[in-house]
């Protein structure tokens, strides 16, 4: 493409409030871990998503209800990776990806982080398995 071109559409959204949360590389044997700000998470095998072309609307990654909050993280993880969950009140947890319950694509997830006093999950970070071996 030349400098004057604008590229192609990658994904279309249904409304102005929709937005892209995350983008990652698909790896064989990996799973998608999704986490809500209400402290719920789930792990879903990447084989549950069919490949899509350009300009599609995408697919639902997690069934969301108001009580469980909005999505704050979507990470492609290996079973032996670790996750750090960070809450608005400063609490940080560290857990193995394999400890997050494996469920289907269109489910609500299970408790990931116990939140108190109106705190919400603000970020989730992944620690690769190779990094833990160096410690």
The first five atom37 places (N, CA, C, CB, O) and aatype in JSON, in Angstrom:
{
  "aatype": [20, 20, 20, 20, 20, 20, 20, 20, 20, 20, 20, 20, 20, 20, 20, 20, 20, 20, 20, 20, 20, 20, 20, 20, 20, 20, 20, 20, 20, 20, 20, 20, 20, 20, 20, 20, 20, 20, 20, 20, 20, 20, 20, 20, 20, 20, 20, 20, 20, 20, 20, 20, 20, 20, 20, 20, 20, 20, 20, 20, 20, 20, 20, 20, 20, 20, 20, 20, 20, 20, 20, 20, 20, 20, 20, 20, 20, 20, 20, 20, 20, 20, 20, 20, 20, 20, 20, 20, 20, 20, 20, 20, 20, 20, 20, 20, 20, 20, 20, 20, 20, 20, 20, 20, 20, 20, 20, 20, 20, 20, 20, 20, 20, 20, 20, 20, 20, 20, 20, 20, 20, 20, 20, 20, 20, 20, 20, 20, 20, 20, 20, 20, 20, 20, 20],
  "atom_mask": [
    [1, 1, 1, 1, 1],
    [1, 1, 1, 1, 1],
    [1, 1, 1, 1, 1],
    [1, 1, 1, 1, 1],
    [1, 1, 1, 1, 1],
    [1, 1, 1, 1, 1],
    [1, 1, 1, 1, 1],
    [1, 1, 1, 1, 1],
    [1, 1, 1, 1, 1],
    [1, 1, 1, 1, 1],
    [1, 1, 1, 1, 1],
    [1, 1, 1, 1, 1],
    [1, 1, 1, 1, 1],
    [1, 1, 1, 1, 1],
    [1, 1, 1, 1, 1],
    [1, 1, 1, 1, 1],
    [1, 1, 1, 1, 1],
    [1, 1, 1, 1, 1],
    [1, 1, 1, 1, 1],
    [1, 1, 1, 1, 1],
    [1, 1, 1, 1, 1],
    [1, 1, 1, 1, 1],
    [1, 1, 1, 1, 1],
    [1, 1, 1, 1, 1],
    [1, 1, 1, 1, 1],
    [1, 1, 1, 1, 1],
    [1, 1, 1, 1, 1],
    [1, 1, 1, 1, 1],
    [1, 1, 1, 1, 1],
    [1, 1, 1, 1, 1],
    [1, 1, 1, 1, 1],
    [1, 1, 1, 1, 1],
    [1, 1, 1, 1, 1],
    [1, 1, 1, 1, 1],
    [1, 1, 1, 1, 1],
    [1, 1, 1, 1, 1],
    [1, 1, 1, 1, 1],
    [1, 1, 1, 1, 1],
    [1, 1, 1, 1, 1],
    [1, 1, 1, 1, 1],
    [1, 1, 1, 1, 1],
    [1, 1, 1, 1, 1],
    [1, 1, 1, 1, 1],
    [1, 1, 1, 1, 1],
    [1, 1, 1, 1, 1],
    [1, 1, 1, 1, 1],
    [1, 1, 1, 1, 1],
    [1, 1, 1, 1, 1],
    [1, 1, 1, 1, 1],
    [1, 1, 1, 1, 1],
    [1, 1, 1, 1, 1],
    [1, 1, 1, 1, 1],
    [1, 1, 1, 1, 1],
    [1, 1, 1, 1, 1],
    [1, 1, 1, 1, 1],
    [1, 1, 1, 1, 1],
    [1, 1, 1, 1, 1],
    [1, 1, 1, 1, 1],
    [1, 1, 1, 1, 1],
    [1, 1, 1, 1, 1],
    [1, 1, 1, 1, 1],
    [1, 1, 1, 1, 1],
    [1, 1, 1, 1, 1],
    [1, 1, 1, 1, 1],
    [1, 1, 1, 1, 1],
    [1, 1, 1, 1, 1],
    [1, 1, 1, 1, 1],
    [1, 1, 1, 1, 1],
    [1, 1, 1, 1, 1],
    [1, 1, 1, 1, 1],
    [1, 1, 1, 1, 1],
    [1, 1, 1, 1, 1],
    [1, 1, 1, 1, 1],
    [1, 1, 1, 1, 1],
    [1, 1, 1, 1, 1],
    [1, 1, 1, 1, 1],
    [1, 1, 1, 1, 1],
    [1, 1, 1, 1, 1],
    [1, 1, 1, 1, 1],
    [1, 1, 1, 1, 1],
    [1, 1, 1, 1, 1],
    [1, 1, 1, 1, 1],
    [1, 1, 1, 1, 1],
    [1, 1, 1, 1, 1],
    [1, 1, 1, 1, 1],
    [1, 1, 1, 1, 1],
    [1, 1, 1, 1, 1],
    [1, 1, 1, 1, 1],
    [1, 1, 1, 1, 1],
    [1, 1, 1, 1, 1],
    [1, 1, 1, 1, 1],
    [1, 1, 1, 1, 1],
    [1, 1, 1, 1, 1],
    [1, 1, 1, 1, 1],
    [1, 1, 1, 1, 1],
    [1, 1, 1, 1, 1],
    [1, 1, 1, 1, 1],
    [1, 1, 1, 1, 1],
    [1, 1, 1, 1, 1],
    [1, 1, 1, 1, 1],
    [1, 1, 1, 1, 1],
    [1, 1, 1, 1, 1],
    [1, 1, 1, 1, 1],
    [1, 1, 1, 1, 1],
    [1, 1, 1, 1, 1],
    [1, 1, 1, 1, 1],
    [1, 1, 1, 1, 1],
    [1, 1, 1, 1, 1],
    [1, 1, 1, 1, 1],
    [1, 1, 1, 1, 1],
    [1, 1, 1, 1, 1],
    [1, 1, 1, 1, 1],
    [1, 1, 1, 1, 1],
    [1, 1, 1, 1, 1],
    [1, 1, 1, 1, 1],
    [1, 1, 1, 1, 1],
    [1, 1, 1, 1, 1],
    [1, 1, 1, 1, 1],
    [1, 1, 1, 1, 1],
    [1, 1, 1, 1, 1],
    [1, 1, 1, 1, 1],
    [1, 1, 1, 1, 1],
    [1, 1, 1, 1, 1],
    [1, 1, 1, 1, 1],
    [1, 1, 1, 1, 1],
    [1, 1, 1, 1, 1],
    [1, 1, 1, 1, 1],
    [1, 1, 1, 1, 1],
    [1, 1, 1, 1, 1],
    [1, 1, 1, 1, 1],
    [1, 1, 1, 1, 1],
    [1, 1, 1, 1, 1],
    [1, 1, 1, 1, 1],
    [1, 1, 1, 1, 1],
    [1, 1, 1, 1, 1]
  ],
  "atom_positions": [
    [[0.83, -1.18, 0.0], [0.0, 0.0, 0.0], [0.88, 1.25, 0.0], [-0.95, 0.0, 1.21], [1.97, 1.27, 0.57]],
    [[0.37, 2.24, -0.64], [1.08, 3.51, -0.67], [0.77, 4.37, 0.54], [0.75, 4.27, -1.93], [-0.09, 4.04, 1.36]],
    [[1.49, 5.47, 0.63], [1.29, 6.38, 1.76], [-0.1, 7.01, 1.78], [2.33, 7.46, 1.72], [-0.62, 7.3, 2.86]],
    [[-0.68, 7.22, 0.63], [-1.96, 7.91, 0.54], [-3.16, 7.0, 0.79], [-2.09, 8.56, -0.8], [-4.29, 7.48, 0.83]],
    [[-2.94, 5.72, 0.94], [-4.07, 4.79, 1.15], [-4.44, 4.74, 2.62], [-3.72, 3.38, 0.64], [-3.65, 5.11, 3.49]],
    [[-5.66, 4.27, 2.89], [-6.13, 4.25, 4.27], [-6.31, 2.84, 4.82], [-7.42, 4.99, 4.38], [-6.76, 2.7, 5.96]],
    [[-5.98, 1.81, 4.09], [-6.09, 0.45, 4.59], [-7.47, -0.13, 4.37], [-5.75, 0.4, 6.05], [-8.27, 0.4, 3.6]],
    [[-7.75, -1.23, 5.05], [-9.03, -1.92, 4.91], [-9.7, -2.03, 6.27], [-8.84, -3.33, 4.28], [-9.04, -1.91, 7.3]],
    [[-11.0, -2.25, 6.28], [-11.74, -2.39, 7.54], [-11.41, -3.75, 8.17], [-13.28, -2.25, 7.29], [-11.43, -4.77, 7.48]],
    [[-11.11, -3.76, 9.44], [-10.83, -5.01, 10.14], [-12.07, -5.58, 10.8], [-9.75, -4.81, 11.18], [-12.33, -6.78, 10.71]],
    [[-12.84, -4.72, 11.47], [-14.01, -5.16, 12.22], [-15.04, -4.04, 12.24], [-13.63, -5.59, 13.66], [-14.69, -2.87, 12.34]],
    [[-16.3, -4.4, 12.13], [-17.38, -3.42, 12.2], [-18.05, -3.52, 13.57], [-18.42, -3.63, 11.05], [-18.08, -4.6, 14.17]],
    [[-18.59, -2.41, 14.05], [-19.28, -2.37, 15.33], [-20.75, -2.05, 15.12], [-18.63, -1.35, 16.27], [-21.11, -1.35, 14.18]],
    [[-21.6, -2.57, 16.01], [-23.04, -2.35, 15.89], [-23.45, -0.94, 16.3], [-23.79, -3.36, 16.74], [-24.38, -0.38, 15.73]],
    [[-22.75, -0.36, 17.29], [-23.12, 0.98, 17.75], [-21.87, 1.79, 18.05], [-24.02, 0.9, 19.0], [-20.75, 1.26, 18.03]],
    [[-22.06, 3.08, 18.33], [-20.94, 3.96, 18.66], [-20.32, 3.64, 20.01], [-21.39, 5.4, 18.64], [-19.19, 4.04, 20.29]],
    [[-21.05, 2.92, 20.86], [-20.51, 2.57, 22.18], [-19.67, 1.3, 22.16], [-21.65, 2.42, 23.17], [-18.96, 1.03, 23.13]],
    [[-19.74, 0.51, 21.09], [-18.92, -0.69, 20.98], [-17.47, -0.3, 20.71], [-19.45, -1.63, 19.86], [-17.21, 0.71, 20.05]],
    [[-16.54, -1.1, 21.21], [-15.12, -0.85, 20.95], [-14.33, -2.14, 21.06], [-14.57, 0.21, 21.93], [-14.81, -3.14, 21.61]],
    [[-13.12, -2.13, 20.54], [-12.23, -3.28, 20.57], [-11.52, -3.32, 21.92], [-11.2, -3.23, 19.41], [-10.9, -2.33, 22.32]],
    [[-11.6, -4.44, 22.62], [-10.98, -4.57, 23.94], [-9.54, -5.05, 23.84], [-11.79, -5.53, 24.81], [-8.65, -4.51, 24.51]],
    [[-9.3, -6.05, 23.01], [-7.96, -6.63, 22.93], [-7.76, -7.32, 21.59], [-7.72, -7.62, 24.09], [-8.72, -7.68, 20.9]],
    [[-6.5, -7.5, 21.24], [-6.15, -8.22, 20.03], [-4.9, -9.04, 20.36], [-5.91, -7.24, 18.81], [-3.97, -8.54, 20.98]],
    [[-4.89, -10.31, 19.94], [-3.76, -11.17, 20.28], [-3.58, -12.21, 19.19], [-3.97, -11.85, 21.66], [-4.43, -12.34, 18.3]],
    [[-2.49, -12.94, 19.25], [-2.18, -13.97, 18.28], [-2.73, -15.31, 18.77], [-0.65, -14.06, 18.05], [-2.56, -15.66, 19.94]],
    [[-3.4, -16.04, 17.89], [-3.94, -17.35, 18.21], [-2.81, -18.38, 18.17], [-5.09, -17.75, 17.23], [-2.05, -18.44, 17.2]],
    [[-2.7, -19.17, 19.23], [-1.68, -20.21, 19.3], [-2.36, -21.54, 19.58], [-0.62, -19.89, 20.37], [-3.33, -21.6, 20.33]],
    [[-1.85, -22.6, 18.99], [-2.43, -23.92, 19.19], [-2.33, -24.32, 20.66], [-1.73, -24.96, 18.31], [-1.28, -24.19, 21.28]],
    [[-3.44, -24.82, 21.2], [-3.48, -25.26, 22.59], [-3.75, -24.15, 23.59], [-2.21, -25.92, 22.94], [-3.85, -24.41, 24.79]],
    [[-3.88, -22.92, 23.11], [-4.11, -21.79, 24.01], [-5.61, -21.58, 24.24], [-3.49, -20.5, 23.44], [-6.45, -22.19, 23.58]],
    [[-5.92, -20.72, 25.19], [-7.32, -20.41, 25.52], [-7.47, -18.91, 25.69], [-7.77, -21.17, 26.81], [-6.5, -18.2, 25.95]],
    [[-8.69, -18.44, 25.55], [-8.99, -17.03, 25.79], [-9.53, -16.89, 27.2], [-10.02, -16.48, 24.74], [-10.51, -17.54, 27.56]],
    [[-8.88, -16.06, 28.01], [-9.34, -15.77, 29.37], [-9.99, -14.4, 29.34], [-8.15, -15.83, 30.41], [-9.36, -13.41, 28.96]],
    [[-11.26, -14.33, 29.74], [-11.98, -13.06, 29.8], [-12.31, -12.77, 31.26], [-13.27, -13.1, 28.93], [-12.67, -13.66, 32.03]],
    [[-12.19, -11.48, 31.64], [-12.4, -11.06, 33.02], [-13.29, -9.81, 33.02], [-11.04, -10.78, 33.73], [-13.12, -8.92, 32.2]],
    [[-14.25, -9.76, 33.96], [-15.11, -8.58, 34.1], [-14.65, -7.73, 35.28], [-16.59, -9.0, 34.3], [-13.9, -8.19, 36.14]],
    [[-15.09, -6.46, 35.29], [-14.71, -5.58, 36.4], [-15.39, -5.97, 37.71], [-15.05, -4.14, 36.06], [-15.01, -5.48, 38.77]],
    [[-16.39, -6.85, 37.64], [-17.03, -7.36, 38.84], [-16.29, -8.53, 39.47], [-18.42, -7.78, 38.52], [-16.73, -9.05, 40.5]],
    [[-15.17, -8.95, 38.88], [-14.35, -10.01, 39.46], [-14.68, -11.41, 38.99], [-14.47, -9.97, 40.92], [-14.37, -12.38, 39.69]],
    [[-15.3, -11.55, 37.82], [-15.63, -12.86, 37.26], [-14.76, -13.14, 36.05], [-17.12, -12.95, 36.89], [-14.4, -12.22, 35.31]],
    [[-14.42, -14.42, 35.85], [-13.55, -14.79, 34.74], [-13.93, -16.16, 34.21], [-12.09, -14.77, 35.18], [-14.63, -16.93, 34.87]],
    [[-13.45, -16.46, 33.02], [-13.6, -17.79, 32.45], [-12.51, -18.01, 31.42], [-15.0, -17.99, 31.8], [-11.93, -17.07, 30.88]],
    [[-12.24, -19.28, 31.17], [-11.24, -19.69, 30.19], [-11.94, -20.52, 29.13], [-10.06, -20.5, 30.85], [-12.64, -21.47, 29.45]],
    [[-11.76, -20.16, 27.86], [-12.43, -20.85, 26.76], [-11.4, -21.23, 25.71], [-13.54, -19.97, 26.15], [-10.58, -20.4, 25.31]],
    [[-11.44, -22.46, 25.26], [-10.53, -22.92, 24.22], [-10.72, -22.1, 22.95], [-10.74, -24.41, 23.93], [-11.85, -21.78, 22.58]],
    [[-9.64, -21.77, 22.29], [-9.72, -20.97, 21.06], [-10.36, -21.74, 19.91], [-8.34, -20.5, 20.64], [-10.74, -21.15, 18.9]],
    [[-10.49, -23.06, 20.06], [-11.13, -23.85, 19.01], [-12.63, -23.59, 18.93], [-10.88, -25.33, 19.23], [-13.27, -23.99, 17.96]],
    [[-13.21, -22.92, 19.95], [-14.64, -22.62, 19.94], [-15.01, -21.42, 19.06], [-15.11, -22.36, 21.34], [-16.19, -21.15, 18.85]],
    [[-14.01, -20.7, 18.55], [-14.27, -19.58, 17.67], [-13.91, -19.94, 16.23], [-13.48, -18.34, 18.12], [-12.79, -20.36, 15.96]],
    [[-14.85, -19.79, 15.31], [-14.52, -20.01, 13.91], [-13.75, -18.82, 13.35], [-15.81, -20.25, 13.08], [-13.89, -17.7, 13.84]],
    [[-12.95, -19.06, 12.35], [-12.2, -17.97, 11.71], [-13.17, -17.05, 10.98], [-11.14, -18.53, 10.72], [-14.15, -17.5, 10.4]],
    [[-12.89, -15.76, 11.02], [-13.73, -14.76, 10.37], [-12.88, -13.95, 9.39], [-14.39, -13.81, 11.42], [-11.66, -13.89, 9.51]],
    [[-13.54, -13.35, 8.43], [-12.85, -12.5, 7.46], [-12.89, -11.05, 7.88], [-13.46, -12.66, 6.08], [-13.25, -10.72, 9.01]],
    [[-12.5, -10.17, 6.95], [-12.5, -8.73, 7.23], [-13.92, -8.18, 7.28], [-11.69, -7.97, 6.18], [-14.82, -8.68, 6.6]],
    [[-14.12, -7.17, 8.09], [-15.37, -6.44, 8.12], [-16.53, -7.16, 8.78], [-15.75, -6.1, 6.77], [-17.69, -6.8, 8.55]],
    [[-16.27, -8.17, 9.6], [-17.35, -8.89, 10.27], [-17.68, -8.22, 11.6], [-16.96, -10.38, 10.5], [-16.94, -7.34, 12.06]],
    [[-18.77, -8.62, 12.21], [-19.2, -8.04, 13.48], [-18.53, -8.7, 14.68], [-20.7, -8.14, 13.61], [-18.66, -8.19, 15.8]],
    [[-17.85, -9.79, 14.51], [-17.23, -10.48, 15.63], [-18.22, -11.44, 16.28], [-16.72, -9.47, 16.66], [-19.29, -11.71, 15.74]],
    [[-17.84, -11.96, 17.46], [-18.67, -12.91, 18.19], [-18.62, -12.58, 19.67], [-18.2, -14.37, 17.94], [-17.67, -11.97, 20.16]],
    [[-19.67, -12.97, 20.38], [-19.73, -12.73, 21.82], [-18.71, -13.62, 22.53], [-21.16, -13.0, 22.36], [-18.65, -14.83, 22.29]],
    [[-17.91, -13.01, 23.39], [-16.89, -13.75, 24.12], [-17.35, -14.14, 25.51], [-15.63, -12.93, 24.22], [-16.81, -15.08, 26.09]],
    [[-18.36, -13.44, 26.06], [-18.83, -13.73, 27.41], [-20.24, -13.16, 27.56], [-17.86, -13.13, 28.49], [-20.52, -12.06, 27.1]],
    [[-21.09, -13.92, 28.2], [-22.44, -13.42, 28.47], [-22.34, -12.45, 29.65], [-23.45, -14.61, 28.78], [-21.89, -12.83, 30.73]],
    [[-22.75, -11.21, 29.43], [-22.62, -10.18, 30.44], [-23.98, -9.8, 31.02], [-21.94, -8.95, 29.87], [-24.95, -9.61, 30.29]],
    [[-24.03, -9.7, 32.34], [-25.2, -9.18, 33.04], [-24.7, -8.02, 33.91], [-25.93, -10.3, 33.9], [-23.53, -7.98, 34.28]],
    [[-25.58, -7.1, 34.24], [-25.19, -5.88, 34.95], [-24.47, -6.16, 36.27], [-26.41, -5.04, 35.21], [-23.52, -5.46, 36.61]],
    [[-24.91, -7.19, 37.0], [-24.32, -7.49, 38.31], [-22.86, -7.94, 38.21], [-25.13, -8.56, 39.0], [-22.1, -7.77, 39.16]],
    [[-22.47, -8.5, 37.09], [-21.1, -9.02, 36.95], [-20.16, -8.01, 36.3], [-21.11, -10.29, 36.13], [-18.95, -8.24, 36.27]],
    [[-20.69, -6.92, 35.79], [-19.84, -5.86, 35.25], [-19.53, -6.0, 33.78], [-18.57, -5.82, 36.01], [-20.06, -6.86, 33.09]],
    [[-18.65, -5.13, 33.33], [-18.21, -5.08, 31.93], [-16.87, -5.78, 31.78], [-18.12, -3.61, 31.44], [-16.14, -5.98, 32.75]],
    [[-16.54, -6.16, 30.56], [-15.25, -6.8, 30.31], [-14.11, -5.81, 30.51], [-15.19, -7.37, 28.88], [-14.18, -4.67, 30.07]],
    [[-13.06, -6.26, 31.19], [-11.87, -5.43, 31.37], [-10.63, -6.1, 30.76], [-11.63, -5.16, 32.85], [-9.62, -5.43, 30.56]],
    [[-10.71, -7.4, 30.47], [-9.55, -8.08, 29.92], [-9.97, -9.27, 29.06], [-8.62, -8.55, 31.05], [-10.94, -9.96, 29.35]],
    [[-9.21, -9.48, 28.01], [-9.34, -10.65, 27.16], [-7.92, -11.02, 26.72], [-10.3, -10.38, 25.91], [-7.3, -10.3, 25.94]],
    [[-7.41, -12.13, 27.23], [-6.02, -12.51, 27.01], [-5.92, -13.92, 26.47], [-5.22, -12.39, 28.31], [-6.58, -14.83, 26.96]],
    [[-5.09, -14.12, 25.45], [-4.8, -15.47, 24.95], [-3.69, -16.02, 25.83], [-4.39, -15.46, 23.41], [-2.59, -15.46, 25.89]],
    [[-3.98, -17.13, 26.51], [-3.05, -17.67, 27.51], [-2.82, -19.17, 27.32], [-3.58, -17.41, 28.92], [-3.69, -19.89, 26.83]],
    [[-1.65, -19.61, 27.71], [-1.32, -21.03, 27.81], [-1.75, -21.5, 29.2], [0.22, -21.29, 27.54], [-1.81, -20.68, 30.12]],
    [[-2.04, -22.79, 29.39], [-2.48, -23.28, 30.71], [-1.48, -23.04, 31.84], [-2.76, -24.74, 30.63], [-1.88, -22.91, 32.99]],
    [[-0.18, -22.98, 31.53], [0.82, -22.8, 32.59], [1.24, -21.33, 32.79], [2.05, -23.63, 32.28], [2.15, -21.06, 33.57]],
    [[0.58, -20.38, 32.1], [0.82, -18.95, 32.35], [0.16, -18.57, 33.67], [0.26, -18.08, 31.17], [-0.66, -19.31, 34.21]],
    [[0.53, -17.4, 34.18], [-0.09, -16.88, 35.39], [-0.73, -15.53, 35.11], [0.94, -16.75, 36.52], [-0.32, -14.82, 34.19]],
    [[-1.75, -15.19, 35.9], [-2.46, -13.92, 35.76], [-2.34, -13.11, 37.03], [-3.94, -14.17, 35.41], [-2.38, -13.66, 38.14]],
    [[-2.2, -11.8, 36.88], [-2.28, -10.86, 37.98], [-3.57, -10.08, 37.81], [-1.03, -9.91, 38.03], [-3.8, -9.49, 36.76]],
    [[-4.41, -10.07, 38.83], [-5.63, -9.27, 38.84], [-5.43, -8.09, 39.77], [-6.85, -10.11, 39.26], [-5.02, -8.27, 40.91]],
    [[-5.71, -6.88, 39.27], [-5.47, -5.67, 40.05], [-6.8, -4.96, 40.26], [-4.44, -4.74, 39.34], [-7.51, -4.67, 39.29]],
    [[-7.15, -4.68, 41.51], [-8.42, -4.03, 41.85], [-8.2, -2.54, 42.14], [-9.07, -4.71, 43.06], [-7.08, -2.11, 42.4]],
    [[-9.29, -1.78, 42.09], [-9.23, -0.34, 42.3], [-8.82, 0.03, 43.73], [-10.56, 0.28, 41.99], [-8.38, 1.15, 43.96]],
    [[-8.96, -0.88, 44.67], [-8.56, -0.61, 46.05], [-7.11, -1.02, 46.34], [-9.49, -1.33, 47.02], [-6.68, -1.0, 47.49]],
    [[-6.35, -1.4, 45.29], [-4.94, -1.73, 45.45], [-4.64, -3.2, 45.68], [-4.39, -0.96, 46.57], [-3.47, -3.58, 45.74]],
    [[-5.65, -4.03, 45.82], [-5.43, -5.47, 46.03], [-4.98, -6.1, 44.72], [-6.73, -6.16, 46.57], [-5.53, -5.82, 43.65]],
    [[-3.96, -6.96, 44.8], [-3.45, -7.69, 43.64], [-3.47, -9.17, 43.96], [-2.0, -7.21, 43.27], [-3.05, -9.59, 45.03]],
    [[-3.97, -9.97, 43.02], [-3.91, -11.42, 43.19], [-3.08, -12.02, 42.06], [-5.34, -12.05, 43.21], [-2.95, -11.43, 40.99]],
    [[-2.53, -13.19, 42.31], [-1.76, -13.92, 41.31], [-2.31, -15.33, 41.27], [-0.21, -13.91, 41.64], [-2.42, -15.99, 42.3]],
    [[-2.66, -15.81, 40.07], [-3.24, -17.14, 39.94], [-2.8, -17.79, 38.63], [-4.76, -17.07, 40.02], [-2.49, -17.1, 37.66]],
    [[-2.79, -19.1, 38.62], [-2.49, -19.86, 37.41], [-3.68, -19.81, 36.46], [-2.13, -21.34, 37.76], [-4.83, -19.83, 36.91]],
    [[-3.42, -19.74, 35.17], [-4.5, -19.77, 34.17], [-5.27, -21.08, 34.28], [-3.93, -19.61, 32.73], [-6.48, -21.1, 34.1]],
    [[-4.58, -22.17, 34.59], [-5.24, -23.47, 34.7], [-6.25, -23.51, 35.84], [-4.2, -24.55, 34.89], [-7.11, -24.39, 35.86]],
    [[-6.17, -22.58, 36.8], [-7.12, -22.53, 37.91], [-8.4, -21.79, 37.56], [-6.46, -21.87, 39.1], [-9.39, -21.88, 38.29]],
    [[-8.39, -21.05, 36.44], [-9.61, -20.38, 35.97], [-10.46, -21.43, 35.28], [-9.28, -19.17, 35.0], [-9.97, -22.14, 34.4]],
    [[-11.72, -21.53, 35.66], [-12.59, -22.59, 35.15], [-12.76, -22.51, 33.63], [-13.95, -22.51, 35.83], [-13.02, -21.44, 33.08]],
    [[-12.6, -23.64, 32.97], [-12.8, -23.74, 31.53], [-14.29, -23.9, 31.25], [-11.99, -24.93, 30.92], [-14.93, -24.83, 31.75]],
    [[-14.85, -22.99, 30.44], [-16.27, -23.04, 30.11], [-16.46, -22.73, 28.63], [-17.07, -22.05, 30.97], [-15.5, -22.48, 27.9]],
    [[-17.7, -22.75, 28.2], [-18.03, -22.45, 26.82], [-17.92, -20.97, 26.5], [-19.41, -22.93, 26.51], [-17.74, -20.14, 27.4]],
    [[-18.05, -20.65, 25.23], [-17.88, -19.28, 24.75], [-18.98, -18.34, 25.25], [-17.86, -19.27, 23.25], [-18.69, -17.19, 25.58]],
    [[-20.21, -18.8, 25.32], [-21.34, -17.94, 25.66], [-21.83, -18.18, 27.09], [-22.48, -18.15, 24.67], [-23.03, -18.37, 27.31]],
    [[-20.91, -18.18, 28.06], [-21.26, -18.37, 29.46], [-20.81, -17.15, 30.27], [-20.62, -19.67, 30.03], [-20.11, -16.28, 29.74]],
    [[-21.22, -17.08, 31.56], [-20.95, -15.9, 32.37], [-19.66, -15.94, 33.17], [-22.08, -15.69, 33.3], [-19.21, -14.89, 33.63]],
    [[-19.06, -17.07, 33.37], [-17.83, -17.15, 34.14], [-18.07, -17.38, 35.62], [-17.03, -15.91, 33.95], [-19.21, -17.38, 36.09]],
    [[-16.99, -17.56, 36.35], [-17.03, -17.83, 37.79], [-16.18, -16.79, 38.52], [-16.53, -19.27, 38.11], [-15.47, -16.01, 37.89]],
    [[-16.26, -16.78, 39.84], [-15.55, -15.79, 40.64], [-14.03, -15.91, 40.43], [-15.9, -15.95, 42.12], [-13.47, -17.0, 40.54]],
    [[-13.4, -14.8, 40.15], [-11.96, -14.73, 39.91], [-11.27, -13.98, 41.05], [-11.67, -14.05, 38.55], [-10.18, -14.34, 41.48]],
    [[-11.94, -12.92, 41.53], [-11.35, -12.06, 42.55], [-12.46, -11.58, 43.48], [-10.6, -10.86, 41.91], [-13.48, -11.07, 43.02]],
    [[-12.25, -11.75, 44.79], [-13.24, -11.32, 45.77], [-13.06, -9.82, 46.01], [-13.1, -12.12, 47.11], [-12.03, -9.38, 46.52]],
    [[-14.07, -9.04, 45.64], [-14.0, -7.58, 45.75], [-14.86, -7.08, 46.9], [-14.43, -6.92, 44.44], [-15.96, -7.59, 47.11]],
    [[-14.36, -6.11, 47.62], [-15.08, -5.56, 48.77], [-15.24, -4.04, 48.61], [-14.33, -5.89, 50.09], [-14.48, -3.4, 47.89]],
    [[-16.24, -3.49, 49.29], [-16.45, -2.05, 49.39], [-16.5, -1.33, 48.05], [-15.36, -1.45, 50.22], [-15.89, -0.27, 47.89]],
    [[-17.2, -1.88, 47.08], [-17.38, -1.22, 45.8], [-16.16, -1.22, 44.89], [-17.78, 0.16, 46.02], [-16.14, -0.51, 43.88]],
    [[-15.14, -1.99, 45.23], [-13.94, -2.06, 44.39], [-14.27, -2.8, 43.09], [-12.78, -2.77, 45.14], [-15.19, -3.61, 43.04]],
    [[-13.51, -2.5, 42.04], [-13.68, -3.17, 40.75], [-12.31, -3.61, 40.24], [-14.38, -2.24, 39.73], [-11.28, -3.04, 40.63]],
    [[-12.3, -4.6, 39.38], [-11.06, -5.01, 38.73], [-10.73, -3.96, 37.68], [-11.19, -6.45, 38.09], [-11.57, -3.64, 36.84]],
    [[-9.52, -3.42, 37.72], [-9.14, -2.37, 36.78], [-8.17, -2.88, 35.71], [-8.51, -1.22, 37.51], [-8.08, -2.28, 34.63]],
    [[-7.45, -3.96, 35.99], [-6.5, -4.48, 35.01], [-6.18, -5.93, 35.31], [-5.22, -3.64, 35.0], [-6.25, -6.39, 36.45]],
    [[-5.82, -6.65, 34.25], [-5.35, -8.02, 34.37], [-4.11, -8.13, 33.5], [-6.46, -9.07, 33.95], [-4.12, -7.73, 32.33]],
    [[-3.04, -8.67, 34.05], [-1.79, -8.83, 33.31], [-1.4, -10.29, 33.29], [-0.66, -7.97, 33.93], [-1.68, -11.04, 34.22]],
    [[-0.74, -10.69, 32.21], [-0.32, -12.08, 32.04], [1.18, -12.19, 32.26], [-0.71, -12.61, 30.64], [1.96, -11.39, 31.74]],
    [[1.57, -13.19, 33.02], [2.97, -13.53, 33.22], [3.2, -14.83, 32.48], [3.34, -13.65, 34.75], [2.61, -15.85, 32.83]],
    [[4.05, -14.82, 31.48], [4.3, -16.01, 30.67], [5.0, -17.08, 31.48], [5.13, -15.66, 29.44], [5.75, -16.78, 32.41]],
    [[4.75, -18.33, 31.14], [5.33, -19.45, 31.86], [6.86, -19.39, 31.83], [4.84, -20.78, 31.27], [7.51, -19.76, 32.81]],
    [[7.45, -18.94, 30.73], [8.92, -18.85, 30.61], [9.49, -17.87, 31.63], [9.32, -18.42, 29.19], [10.59, -18.09, 32.14]],
    [[8.75, -16.8, 31.92], [9.22, -15.79, 32.87], [9.24, -16.34, 34.29], [8.33, -14.55, 32.82], [10.13, -15.97, 35.06]],
    [[8.31, -17.21, 34.66], [8.28, -17.77, 36.02], [9.41, -18.77, 36.22], [6.91, -18.45, 36.3], [9.88, -18.93, 37.34]],
    [[9.86, -19.43, 35.16], [10.93, -20.4, 35.28], [12.26, -19.71, 35.58], [11.05, -21.23, 34.0], [13.13, -20.31, 36.22]],
    [[12.44, -18.44, 35.13], [13.66, -17.72, 35.38], [13.81, -17.3, 36.83], [13.73, -16.51, 34.49], [14.93, -17.1, 37.3]],
    [[12.68, -17.17, 37.57], [12.73, -16.78, 38.97], [13.38, -17.88, 39.75], [11.34, -16.48, 39.53], [13.53, -17.77, 40.97]]
  ]
}
